[in-house]
Amino acid sequence: MKKLFTLSALALAASASFAQSSVTVYGIADVGATRVSGVKGSSVKLLSSGIMDGSRLGFRGNEDLGGGYRAIFTLEHRLELDTGGINNRPPSGSQLPDRVSQASRLLSTLPAPNQAALQPVVTAVAGSIGNTIGVNLANNFWDRQAFAGLVTPYGAILAGRQYTPAYEASVAFDTLTTQSALAFGQVAAIPASIDIRVSNALTYRIQLGGLTASAMAAAGEGSATTGRLIGAMAIYKNEYFSVGGGYNERKNEKGDKSLTSTVLGASYNVGPGAAFVQYVKVKDDNPTGLSTIAATVTPSVGATTAALIQNAFITGFKQDATAMHVGYRLPVGVHTFYVAYSKLNDKRPANADTTSYGLTYSYALSKRTDINAAAVKFNNSANAQAAPGGTGYLGGVTTSAGVDSTSLGLGIRHRF
C-alpha cells in the first residue's frame, strides 16, 4: 500500500511538472460510394476514401514555455478507408490526358515506318510518367504534414512538411474548402495548378488581429536551388468579409523556374450564408521531372530523336492558364448547402478548358458526424479531359479529349 501511494504521488508530481504541455490525438474517417461517368469508356462505381475530407490520423503537441513562447508540432498520417492503405490511384490509372502526350503528334508527322518503330518507345515513356499519377505513391507515413516549430510574441517559425502559401490562400476562398468533387482545385488537377504540400520547408507565420500572413522557403533534398519552392500569403478576415492572396514559385530538378501559382480571393457574408470568389493564374514553362527522358530513350532511338521526344512531352506538360471560382455556402441548422461554378481557361494551343458546377449537401448527425451528398458536372472542351475526384483522391481523366463527366457521391464523415 505504501509503495502504491508513493507511485501515485510520483505520477501526480510528474503530471504537475508537465501541466503546461499537451498532446492531442485527432483524425477524420471519411468514406462513401461514388459513380463517375466518362472514365474508361463508361462509368465507374467505387467505394472511395476522402469524399469530403481526406481521412487521417494526427498528433498535435503544444508546450507553454512562458513569456509568450510555445513549442509545437504536428504529425499527420494519411490513410485510405476503402483499402486500409496509405496511397491511391485515380480510376483512370496511368492514363495521361491526350494533350500532354505531344509525342503522339510528333509521330504523326513522320513517315509510316518511323511511326511504327517509335510508337513502343513513346508508349513506354507515357506509361512511366502515368505511373506517377496518384496520391502518396512513395508510401510516406507522415505524408500529410510533419513539422515542428516555435511560437513567439513576434510570430511563429515552423520547419518540416507543410501546406504551401498559395494553397492555403486557395482553400480560404474555396466555397467548399476543398470538400467534394465540387471543390475549385478539381478542374486543374492533372497537371496540378498549385503545389499543395512541400517537404523541407521553413515558414514564418504571423497573426495580427484579423491579418494572417506567412512566407515559406523549401529546398530540394540536399540542395538550396534544385527543386526549391518559395511562397507567401496574406489574408485579412473580419466578421463581415475576408480578402487575400498567395503566391508559389517552384524550380524544377535542373534549377529552372517551373510552376508558379498566383491566387487572389475574397468572401462576403450575404444573408444567412457567405459568397466566395477566387482567381488563379498558373504558369509553367519548365515542367518538373521530365529532363531525363532523352537520356533514357537515347540507346533505343538515338540522341536526335530522343531530344525530340523529350521536348514533345515537355511541351505537353507546360501550363499557361487562368482559373476562376464563384460559389455560395448556406448553413441552416444541421443542414449545409454548397453551390459553386469553376472554370479553367487554358491559354495554350491545346485550349483544354474545363468547367464544373453542381451541388454538395451535408447533414450533421452530431457535432462530429455527418452524411454528405455531391452531384457535380464537368464540361470538357474539345481538348480537355478532367474527371472529378474527391478531397482525398484524384479523379483522373476521361476516356478521350472532349468527353464530359458527371460525379455522384454519397458518404459519411466522422471527426475525432
N, C-alpha and C positions, 0 to 999 in steps of 0.2 A: 504493500500500500504506500509506504514511504517512497519507494522507487517510482511508482506511478505518479505520485504527487510531484516529485522532482522533475520528471519528464514533462508533465503538464505545465509546470512553471517555466521550464525552458522553452516550450513551444509558445507560451504566451509572450515571453520576453522576445523571442525571435519575431513573432508577429508584430509586436510593438516597434521593433527595430526597423521593420520594413513596411510600416504603416503608410508611408508616402510612395510606395511602389506598387504597381498593379499590372496584371496581365489579363487581357480579355480574349476569350475564345469566341469566335463568331463565324458565321457562314451563311450560305444560301444553297438551298436544294431546289432546283427548277427543272421540270421535265414535262413533256407533253407530246401529243400526236400532231404531225404536220402532213399536209398534202401540197406538193408543189408541181405545177404543170410546166410543160415545155422543156423538161430535162430528160436526157437520154431517149428522146423521141416520143415521150408520152408524159405521164405524170408519175411522181414517186411519192410513196407513203412511208413515213418514217416515224419512229419514236426518237425524239430529239431532246438533248440536254441543253438548256440555256435559251428557252424561248423568249423570256422577258429579261432574265439576268443570267450571266454565266455562273454556273454552280461552282462553289468554292468553299475552302476551309481556311480560316485565317487566325493569326495570333497578333495581337496588338499590345505593346508594352509601353508603360509610362512611369517615369520616376521623377518625383519632385526633388530637385537639387537645392531649392531655396534661392531667394533673391531674384525670382522671375525666370530661373533656368530649369529646364526639364530635359531629361534624356528619353528618347522614344525609339520604337522600332515597329516595323510591320513585316510580317511574313505571310504570304497568301498563296495557297496551293490551288491549282486548277484541278477539277475533277469532272468526269462525264457520267451522268446518272444512267444513261442508256447502256453503257458498256462497262462502267467501272474503271475505265482507263483515264489517261490524262492528256490525250490529244484527240483530234478528229479531222476527217477529210470531208470536203463538200460532196453532195450527192453526185456531182458530175465527175468526181475523181480527179484524174490528172489532165483532163481536157483543158486546153487553153482557148481563150477567145480567138476566133479566126483572125481578127485584126492584128494580134500581137505576133502571129506566126507569119511575118512578112516573107520569110524564106520560101514559103509556098508560092508566093507571087514571083519571086526570083526564078524559081524553077520553070514557071510558065513561059518565061522569056527565052529559055534555052531550047536547042534542038531536042527532039524526042529522045534520042539515045542518052543524052546527058541528063535529061529529066529522070529517066529510069535508073540511071546509075547513082544519082544524088539523092533520090527520094528516101532510101533507107537511112542515110546519114541525117537528113533533115528531120525525119520522123523520130530518130533516136534522140536528137538534141531537144526537140519539142517535148518528148516524153520525160527527159531528165529534168527540164525546167518545170514541167507539170507536176512532177513528184514532189516539188517543194511547196505546192499549194495546200494549205491546211493550217491548223492551229496547233502550236507547240509540238511540231513533229520531232523536235530534238528531245522530247520527253523530260524537260526540265521540271523538277519537282516544285520549285517556287516560281513557276512561270509568270504568275500574275503580278506579284510585287515582292520585293525583298530589299528592304532598306533600313538604315538606322540614322539617327540624327540628333541634333541638339537644338532645342528651342530656347531662344534668348529674348531679352526685352527688345532686341534690335532686329528680330527676325529669326528664321529657322534655317539651318543648314542640314541637308539630307544627302545621303550617299547610298547608291545601290541601284537596283532595277525599279524604275518608276514610270508613271504616265508622263507623256510629253506635254509641254505647254499648249501647243496648238490643239491637241486632242482634248485637253481639259476645257479649253475655251469652246470647242465644238460641242462637247457634251452639255455645257451650261446653257447653250442656246438651241438645243435639240428638243423639240416638243416631247419626244419620247425618252429623253436622257439615255439614248442608245437601246431602249427596250423594243423588242419585237422586230419583225421584218419591215415595219413602217419607219424605223429609225433612219435618220438622214444618211449616215455612212453606208447604208446598204446599196445605194446606187453607184458607189465608186469603190468597190471592194477589191476587184482584180483588174489591173494592179491597184494597190492601195493608194488612196489620195492623201492620207495622213498617217504618219507613224504613230501607233497607239502607245507602245511602251518602248523603252530603250534601257539597255544594261550599261553598267559602268558610268552612271550618271551622277553628277554633283549639282545640287539645286539649292538656290537661295530663295526662300519664300517670306513674304511679309504680309501682315494684315493690319490695316489702319482704318478703323471704323467699318464702313461698307466697302472699302477697297481691298481686294486680294490680288497680289502680283507675285510673279516668280520669274527666275532666269535659270536656265539649265545649260550645262555643257557636258557632253558624254563622249568619251574617247572610245575608238575601236580597241579591241583587246590588244594590249601591248603597243599601241600607237596613239599619238596625240592628234593625228590628222586623218589617217585612213579609217573610214567608217565613222567619222566623227559626226555628232549631231549637236547643234546649238538651237536654243529656242527661248522664247519669252512670252508671257501672257499677262494681261491685266483685266480685271473685271470689277466693276462698281455695281453694288446692289443695295437697294433700299426697299421699303415696304410697298412701293408702287411699281418700280421698274428695275431692270438691270441692263447694262450695256458693257461691251468689252471686246477683246480680240486676242489673238495669239498668232505666233509665227514659229515654224520649224524649218531648219535647213540642214540637210544631211549630205555628207560626202560619201562617194562610193568607195569600193575597195582600192581604187587607184588614187584616191585623194581628190577626184574631180567633183565639183558641185553637182549634186544629184537632186533628190526630191525636195522641193520647197512647198510649204503649205501655209497660206495666209488666211486667217479666219476673222471675220467680223460678225457680230451678232447683237441682238437686243431682245428683251422680253418686256411685256407690259401687262399689268393686271387689268383685264377687261371683263366687267360683270363679275360673275362668280368664279371665273377661271382666269387663265393667262394666255396671251398670244405670243408667239415666238417667230423670229425671223433670223435667217443666217445666210451669209455669203462666204464662199470659199474659193480661193484662187490656187490652182495646182500647176506646178511646172517641174518637169524632169527631163533634161536634155542628155543626161548620162546615167541611165538606169543602173542600179546596183546588181552585182552578181553575174554579169554576162561577159566579163572581159577575158575569160579563159576558154570560151567556145572555140576560137580559132586554133589554139594550141591543141585542144582535144581532138579536133577532126582533121588537122593537117596531115597526119600519117595516111588518112584514107583518101583525101581529095586534093592534097597539095596546098601550099601556102596561099596562093592567089584566090582559089575558090573558097578556102576556109575563111579568109578575111571577108569575102562577100557574104557568106552565110552568117558570120558573127554580126556584121553591120546590119544585115536584114533583120535579125532578131532584136538588136538594139533599137533600130528604127521602130519596130513594132511596139516595144515597151516604153517608148518615150511618151511623156504626158504634157499636154497643154490644154487645160480645161478650167471652166468655172462651174460652180455648183451653187444652187440656191434652195432654201427651205423655208416654208411657212407652215404654221400649224396652230392648233388651239387645244389646250388641256383643260378639262372641265371636271372637277371633283364634286360629287353630290352625295354626301353621306358616305355609305360604303361603296359607292359606285365611282369609277373614274373613267371618263371617256377621252380618247385622243383621236384627233383627225389631223392629217398632215399631207402636204404635197411637196415633193422634192424633184429637182431636175439637174442632171449633169449635162453640161453643154461642152462637147468635145470639139476643140478648135483645130485638131489635126486633120489631115486629109481623110482619115477613116470616118470622121464625123459620126462617131458612135455615141449618140445622145440617148439617155435613158431617163424616163420619168417614172415616179412612183406616187401612189395615192391610196388611201384606204382608211380603215377604222380599227382601232385597238380598244378593247374594253377590259377593265379589271374590277373584280368584285371581291371585297375584303371579307373573308370568313371570320377573321380576327385581326388583331394588330400585327400578327406575324405571318398569317397565311392568307393567300388569295388565289382565286382561279382567274384565268385570263383567256381572252379570245382575240384573234387578229385576222383580218381579211385585207389582203394587200394585192394591188395590181401593178405590175411592171410593164411599161410600154417601151420596147426597144426599137430604135430607128433601124435603118437598113443594115448598119454595121455594128450595132450594139447587141450584147448577149447576156446582160446581167440577170441572174436568178436570185430571188430573195432568200435570205438565210434567217438567222436569229441573233440574239445578242451574244451567244456563246459559240457560234459556228458560222462558217461561210456558206452562202447559198450556191456558189459556183457559177456556172454558165449554162445557158440554154443550148439546145441541140445544135443550132446554127445561127448565124447572124440574122437579126431581124425578127427572131421568134420571141413573142411576148411570154410572160409568165405570171401566174397567179398563185398566191400562197394563202392557205387556210391553216390556222393553228389553234389548238386548244390545250391549255396546260395548267399546272398547279405549281405554286411557288411558296416555299416556306423559308423564313428568315430566322436565324437563331444567334 
